[in-house]
Amino acid sequence: MAMHPMRSSVSTDEEYLGVLAMTFRGTRDCALRDAIAKEYEKTVTKLIKSRGWNEMPPPEDQLPDDRMPKAFLEFWSHGQGQP
């Protein structure tokens, strides 16, 4: 799976989460799903570190609950994404 290394803005990274989630749902290949989940986690970490992530992605831009990164759940459960 070709990843996009030149993503730089928060909005672009947020959009990328949606692309990853859609791609995840569109495949049954376990290895590809694992790679997508890892890329999703890297993007979540980047967004958290940016300190500019203020909107939780809608459900369709998230992975299934059992594949969501722990950092995502912690970040949003503590309301850290609120301005």
C-alpha positions in Angstrom: 0.0 0.0 0.0 1.4 3.3 -1.0 1.5 5.8 1.9 1.7 9.5 1.5 4.8 10.8 3.3 4.3 14.5 2.4 1.2 15.1 4.5 1.8 18.2 6.6 -1.3 20.0 7.7 -3.8 18.9 10.3 -6.7 19.0 7.8 -4.7 16.8 5.4 -3.9 14.3 8.2 -7.5 14.3 9.3 -8.6 13.5 5.7 -5.9 10.8 5.5 -7.5 9.1 8.5 -10.7 8.9 6.5 -8.9 7.4 3.5 -7.2 4.8 5.7 -10.5 3.9 7.4 -12.2 3.5 4.0 -9.4 1.4 2.6 -9.4 -0.8 5.8 -13.2 -1.4 5.4 -12.7 -2.2 1.7 -10.3 -5.1 2.2 -10.3 -8.5 4.0 -6.6 -9.0 3.6 -5.3 -9.3 7.2 -1.7 -8.2 6.3 -3.1 -5.1 4.5 -5.4 -4.3 7.4 -2.5 -4.6 9.8 -0.4 -2.2 7.7 -3.3 0.3 7.5 -3.9 0.1 11.3 -0.2 0.9 11.8 -0.3 3.9 9.4 -3.5 5.1 11.1 -1.7 4.9 14.5 1.3 6.9 13.1 -1.1 9.6 11.8 -3.0 9.8 15.1 0.3 10.3 16.9 1.3 13.0 14.5 -2.1 14.8 15.0 -1.8 14.6 18.8 1.7 16.0 18.7 0.6 18.8 16.4 -1.5 20.3 19.2 -3.9 21.5 16.6 -6.3 18.5 16.4 -9.6 19.9 17.6 -12.3 17.7 16.0 -12.8 14.1 16.6 -13.1 12.2 13.3 -16.6 11.0 12.5 -17.3 7.3 12.9 -16.8 6.6 9.2 -13.3 8.0 9.5 -12.4 5.6 12.3 -11.3 2.0 12.4 -13.3 -0.6 14.2 -13.1 -0.2 18.0 -10.8 -3.1 18.4 -8.3 -1.6 15.9 -8.4 2.0 17.1 -5.0 3.2 18.5 -4.9 3.4 22.3 -3.6 7.0 22.0 -6.7 8.0 20.0 -9.0 6.7 22.7 -7.1 8.3 25.5 -6.8 11.6 23.7 -10.5 12.0 23.0 -11.8 10.4 26.2 -10.0 13.0 28.3 -11.4 15.9 26.1 -7.9 16.9 25.1 -9.1 17.6 21.6 -11.3 20.4 22.8 -10.0 24.0 22.1 
